[in-house]
Amino acid sequence: MNPRGAVGNALFLLFLLIAALRDLKDRRVERWILLAGIAAGLVFPVDPGLSLSLRERIPAVFPGMFFLLLRRAGAAVGEADGLALIACGLFLGISREAGLLLAASFLCAGVAGVIFLRGIFRGENLGKRKIPFLPFLLAAWTAALILEAA
């Protein structure tokens, strides 16, 4: 692996780990962590072949921008989720980010389904329960790394 890509991969994993742990523990992620991830993603992409040109990397921020727009529209999406996806796009590029987002969404939906069914069987009303999303990004990326190494 190219040294620049190895640094990018390590920084991305560290960013996801810190953000996911903060999201799990406090249900919030400090803005400086997210901005540091965005800055690192700009300079150290995971794929060293990914151009550093902003013109080619702008599409990679669209999923995160979409999450931020959903947040403004009142959806139950955290601002940290949108900013973290912007960092993911800068680290990974649009195609790998889309795969990561899809895998994380499926994982999150599966866990939400289990929580929902458990609530039904226990007679609990879980309508307002929130699930942090960043741990699912970490799980999806970890699975991708394991599958890539196999």
N, C-alpha and C positions, 0 to 999 in steps of 0.2 A: 504494500500500500504506500502511496505517495505520502511523504512526511506531512505535507499540508493537509491532506485528507485525513490522516491519523489524528492530527491536532483538532481538526474540525469535528471528527467523530467523537473524540474524547470530550471536547467542549459541549457538543450537543447532548451527549449522554449526561454530563454533569448538570447542564442546564435543566434537562427534563427531570432528573432526579431531585434536584433542589426544589424546583417549582412544584412537582407532584407531591413531595413530602409536605411542603407548606400548604398546599391545597387540601391535603388530607387532614393535617393537624389543625389548621386555623380557618379553613374554608376561605382563605384569601391568599394572594401572593403579592408581595410588595412590588411596586412598580419598578424599582431599581433592578430587581432580579430579571424582570421581563425586558427592560431596556438593555440590560447587559447581554441578554440572550440575543436580542435583535442586532446589537453591535457586533457580537462575536459571529453571528450568522452572516453578516455582511462581509467580514474579513476572512473567515475560515469556513468555507462551505465543506460539507462532508465529502462531496464528489469534487476532487480537484479539477476535473474537466469542466465543471460548472463555471461559466463566465462570471467574472466580477462586475461586468457591465450592468448598471442599473436597468438599462433598457431591456435586457434579457431577463432580469430577475423580478421586474415589477409584477408580472402575472402570478408569481409565487406568493405574493402578499394578498391576493384577492380572497382566498378562503378566510383568512383572518379578518379582513375588512368586512366580509359578509357577516361574520359572527359579531363584529362590533355594531354593524347596522341592525342585526337582530336584537342586540342588547338595547339599542336606542329605541327600537319599536316595542319594547316591553317584554320580549321573550325571556325565558329563564336561562339565559346564557350569560356567564360572567365576563366581565371586561378582560380578566386575566386569560380566559380561553382564547379570545380574539387576538390579544397581543402575543400569546404563546404560539398561536398558529402563524402569525406573521414571522416570528423567529424561526419556526419550523420550515416555512417556505424559503427563507433566506439560507438556512443551513442545507436544505435538501433539494430545492428546485420544485417546480410545480408537479411533475409526474410522481415523484417519490412522496411528496407531501400529500397528494390525493390518495395514494395507497395507504399511507399512515392514517390519514383522517378516516378513511373507510373502515380500516381494521379496528381503530379505536372506537368508532361509532358502533360497530357490531358487538364489540366487547361490552361497551356501556349498555347497549340495548339488552344484551343477555343478562347482565347483572340487574338491570332495572326490572326485567321480567321476573327474575327470581324473587326480588324484593317485593314486587307487586303480588305475586302468587302467595308468598309467605304472609303478606298482610291480609289477603283474602281469607286464608285458612285460619289465621289468628283473630280475625274480626277487627283488624286495625284499619284506621283511615290514614293512608299514606299519601294523600293527594298533594300535600305541600312539601313533601320530602325532596331535598335536593341532593344530587349525586355529583361529587367533584369529577370533572372530565380529564384533567391533566394526568392523573394516575393511569388512565386508559391509554393515553398517548405514550407514556413510559412503557407500559406493558406491551403495546403493539410494536414499539421500536425495539424493545428487548427481544421479542419473538422474531422480528425481522432479522436482527443480527444473528440470532441462533440459527435460523433457517438458512441464512446466507453462508454461514460458516460450515454448515453440514454438507 
